[in-house]
Structures are given as C-alpha cells and as structure tokens.
Amino acid sequence: MFLSFILMLSFISCDTVAQKKLNSTTEVTWEHSAHGIWRASVGRTQSISLLKAADISPNYEAIATLSNPEFPLDKEKISAEVINGETYLRFPLQKGEELFGLGLNFKTHNQRGRILKLHMDHYGNEDNGRSHAPVPFYVSTEGYGVLIDAAKYIQVYAGTGVRAEADEPPVLHDRNTDSGWEAQPYSDAVEILVPADGTDFYVFGGDSMLEVVQRYNLFNGGGTLPPKWGLGFTQRVPTLFSAKDIEKEVADFESHDFPLDFIGVEPGWHTMAYPCTFEWEKSRFPHPEGFVQGLLDKGIRANLWINPYVSPKGSLYPRIKPFTGSHTVWNGIVPDFTLKEAKTLFKSHFMENHIDIGVSGYKIDEVDGFDQWLWPDVATFPSGTTAEEMRQIYGTIMQKMTADWFKEKNQRTYGLVRAANVGTNSLPYVIYNDYYSHKDFITALINSSFIGVLWTPEVRASGSAEEWLRRMQSVCFSPMAMLNAWADGTKPWSFPEVEKEVREVARLRMQLLPYIYTAFAKYQQEGIPPFRAMQLVKGFSFKSEKVKGELDGTANPYADATIREVKYQYMMGDDILVAPMFTGEKTRQVILPTGKWYDFYTGAFAGEQEIITIAPGLDQIPLFVKDGGIIPMITARNRMPSANETLQLTVRHYGMAPGKFLLYDDDGTTFDYEKGKYSQAILKVDKLNNEFKGSIKIDNKEYFNYKSEINWEFMTQNK
Ligand code: GAL
C-alpha cells in the first residue's frame, strides 16, 4: 500500500515535470531592432537564415517616419523553447482576430484556423504551405506582424492547437445534443515548430495592418521600383522561336497596333535546355547582339528564360563543377550560390553573353519544386548549406544575384521568378506559375500584398473569347501585364471577336502609367504594396464569416464550417478598387469601404460602405475610384515613354470631395532616383464656389517628364 502510494507520487511528479517542460515559458528577451520592430532569439544562431540570404539593409529612415507603437503583444504569452533539437514557438491570439500571410496562398485568405508547412514548392492546388513564396510572416487584424527568420520547413498551427493549459480554453459542448459543438474548438495561440535548434524571430508593430506590412517591407529595403518599360505589355514567345520569328512577332504587334514593351524568349535560345547552357543557339540566333540591339532600336527589351541547372554541354560546366551540389536536376549540376565562386562564374558568363549585349532581364524558372524534380533533402552542398535551407532560399539568392548585376550597370530590370521568400520585396521580380485558375490567381494577387512579393495572373490559352478577355483584363491590372505563349503561340488578338476590347484594356494600362508608377514609387519609398488586399485599406471592415454547414455523414462528418472571405477584389494604388469578372459571371458583388465610391469609366456614384451588385458588360473590368480620387493618365501608346520624352497629362478627378495626389517621376530606367534625382508634383483639386479647380506644383522640374499644362477632367461634376 505504502509502496504503491510512493510509486503513484513518483508518476505524478514525472508527469508534472514532463508537462512543465512543454508548457513552461522561457522568458524571451526582446531587443529593439528598428522603430516598432523587435527581435528575439532562441537556441543556437543559424548560419543560414532567410534574412541573411536576402542580404538587404533596412530603410531605417523611412521606418522612423511611421507611428511609434508599443510592443503589440502580451510578452508573457509568447514562448520560445528548444526541445530535442527543435524550436517551439508560441504567440497569443485574441478572440475574433484574423491572420493574413503565411505564404502565397491561392484559395484562402484568412489563415486563422489553418495548418501550414511552409515549404518552397510549385503550387499543388492546395493551400497547405507548399508555395512559391512560403514566407513565414503573418499580419494580424490586431495590428501586428510576426516573422520567423528560419530557412527551414516551418510548421505553423495558426490557431488550431488547444493546450490543456490554454489561457482561453474552448467551451465544452456535447455533440449529441448541442448544435454549438465544433470540430475545431477555439484555439488561443499560433504555435510554430521550426526544425532547427534555434532561430531568430521578429514582432512588427503598427497603427494598422497596412503599417505593419509597410514596416515589414521597409525592414527589407522597401519595395522594388520597376523600370517604366517593365510596366508595359510583355509577350513570351513559343519555345523554339528564332530571332526571325521574334522579329515577325514584333511586326505583328505593330500591325495589330498593340502595346509591347518586352519580349520573353523561352528555352529555345539555349543550345540545350533542361539542363541549360546559357549559350545562344546559333541556328536560331545567329547574331545575338544584332538581335537584341534590333529589338532595342524598336524600343523593345529582351527577357531570357533560364533555369539554374548547368548542362555538361555548356562552357560553364567544368568551371562551376567544384561549386555544385551532390545531386543533379535534369542531369544538370546545381550551383551552390551561397558560395562566392559560383556567383562570380555565373556573373562573368551572364554579363558577357547577355547583359553586356543588351539583354534586359531574366525569367528564373524551376527554382521552387516539384519534389520529384528538384534536389532531394538528402543532397549536400560544398558550403555546408543543407538541402532544405537551399530549397527555401535558392530563388531569393538568384533574384539578388541577378538584380545586383543590373544594378552595377545602373540599369533597372524587371523579371519573373517562381520562388521568393523573406526579403525579396526590394528585388525586381514577379512570381508566376503553371497553375491556371483565374479566380485563384486573383486571390494570390491579393495575398501577395501581405508577404512582400509581387504576383502576375499571367494569361496563357483560353477556352473562349469571354475567358480570354476576362483574363486579359485582370492581367492588365496586375504587377506584370503578360501573355505567356511559350506552349501555345497565342497572341493578344487570338480571339478576333474581342481583339478590340483586349487592345483597349492593354492601352488603358499604358494610359495609367503615371498612376501605376507612382504606386510603385510608394512601394519603394514607403513600403505600401501597389496591389493590395482590401484589409489593407483604412476604413475597410469585413469580418470573415463562419457559415454552418449541414452535418455530412459520408464525405466528412466533421465538416461544419466554410469561411467567407474577400478574395476577388483589391486595390491598385491608393484610389482604384479593382473587381475582376470571371467567365460565365454576368454579375458580381463588390464590397465598398467607408466613404463614397465612383465608377471609373463614367464618374457616377457607385455606393458607400456597402455591398453593391454590378452587371458590367464584357468590355470593361469593373473599377471604382474613391471620393476625391485623382488619377493621372497619359495618352494611349504602344511603348512606355523614354526619359527624354515630355508627355501630356490628363488628370481625372472623381467624386465631390477635394483631392490631392503626389505624382512621382524620374528617368524610368536608372537608379539615379536613389540620389534624389526624381520629382514629386502635387496635383490638387480644390472646390471653389461649387466649381472644381485643378492645380499643379512641381518640385525638381528636370526629373518631371510631363508638360505642366494639364487637361483636367472632373468626372463626377454635374452627374
Ligand atoms: C515552365 C514555365 C513556363 C515556361 C516553360 C518553358 O516551367 O513555368 O512558363 O517557361 O517552363 O519550358
């Protein structure tokens, strides 16, 4: 009896010790990293991390201009511990709080209640963490952000786990009798497992979700400012197109009077691809320099497709071999770009053969996944970087490396990439993929704004003229207006019945250059994403809704909820709300934030803090402008302007309120703006005796490439 009592006691105390270990909260020491940004470390410092790979300096000056928040979370409720060589992190959650970010998701928006394993991969039709940008950063509706700086496959339980010792335990329900029973009881924490014996992590404060995102972007150097030509239309040509075919393509664009600023040259320019030689195939491109210069003479840039896997048939192979990993990808060796030697060899080859002859950018393909194709996690690299770390950072390193080459020449680039991670917001790349759901492409575009990346809903083939036009409309209201015809050879005019409408929307994008370019300048200077989720608009309120479903005994007896989210409308810049239409839909709903909103095309009042139902025609993508919105535009054209052109501005004003717009401009191609060589003109609309009057005040006139006489259009007046 006595013995069993002792035994029982010892069991209890063992249990308590084990429990204690898992539940205990080692005190986290926070250090001020920048204004409103706090950093903490746990366990061993890792030599590779996401921030270290990106190697970008924060824009402290711009961060200092933001609000001065207190530490936004209850420090006592944050825990960090290394257990058995892995890091366990926990952050508190409030009731009703929603979380955004955690990778580039395509189908979902609010991540609260979801489990994600953040793993670099090609998107596989499921929001499970495997994505082109598995960025371990989330933004909360409570006005803070959390970043885990680990180049690992991080597991995030975003408010799913329920600890026995939870601060806010869920209510107990009897499923037999109580309809309030939930398959997923309330969870009061985000819990994160980092498969490493230590990590750094950060908390970002802000007076709004937008400011948290701004801080995150500015911490990573601010957003990228593309060259003006990068914001024009781009066509990617079929794989085996030759220089001659491309010249004909350009002529066809001219005869169809269609905008074109850069051409994407797909794998056929290499003497061998998958793996690649990075050398021009002479039968298709006998005079590479003449080809590239010929395009440049017409004002068109060339962008070259690459993947990084080096072919044994290429001249780079023997030289780079010592600096490559243990495994091949499509028989190509995999450069270890964490080594200076590998970078230097690539640089001299790429400079000499491409950039110095006038190539303007790259499409960096296949740096994301799939598992069956890429190096496995058992691969090793000469630097000692693990295969897992390499997978998480490869796209980042390639973006940084190639961007630096152009920067050295004081030349901006704008390209494509399939893998991005923390710190890439300042790099001139837009993510794309092979997936092709129009609706999910828009959700990805929206989600990209929470994690500091850009996304293009590229157009490829379409099943109907309607789908073609609807997709074209969306891509023209995205960071890169691209038709990717690598496989099917489609042209913007492939559906003649909508050629006119497709041309019109492409030209509308060209007309909006001053507005879009300014939105990107704000990304660069203030960290404000140019294309962004409605949640990042001040005054926008919409709570995701849980909708009770019927109990389903066959498919999933626990499926009790679906979540309604704002996944199909977004902001372009500060003033334009974009609500794309999808094939087969004749009407749609649009949620208008606080304040009055006006139809972009007519200037008519559309609504105010309400959900409206619209029935637009096929020819227009629905656009709404906020009250007092000012939209500077230029005349429709087929190429973006060069620095020595002076353009006529037409400035539209919407609504009944006065307005102000800070119009940004610079030479459009170099980095001289970093030395202050840019202009910011104040466009202002005042109301005097019930009449609107526009004015302009220009600073740094020499960098302002517009005429100072402006055509003002008061879109709403008298309506
Ligand atoms: C794919 C890429 C496509 C196209 C193709 C060329 O991996 O996603 O956009 O470039 O390669 O082979």
Residues whose N, C-alpha, C, O or C-beta is under 5 A from the ligand:
A	BS01	GAL	P267 D365 N433 D434 W486
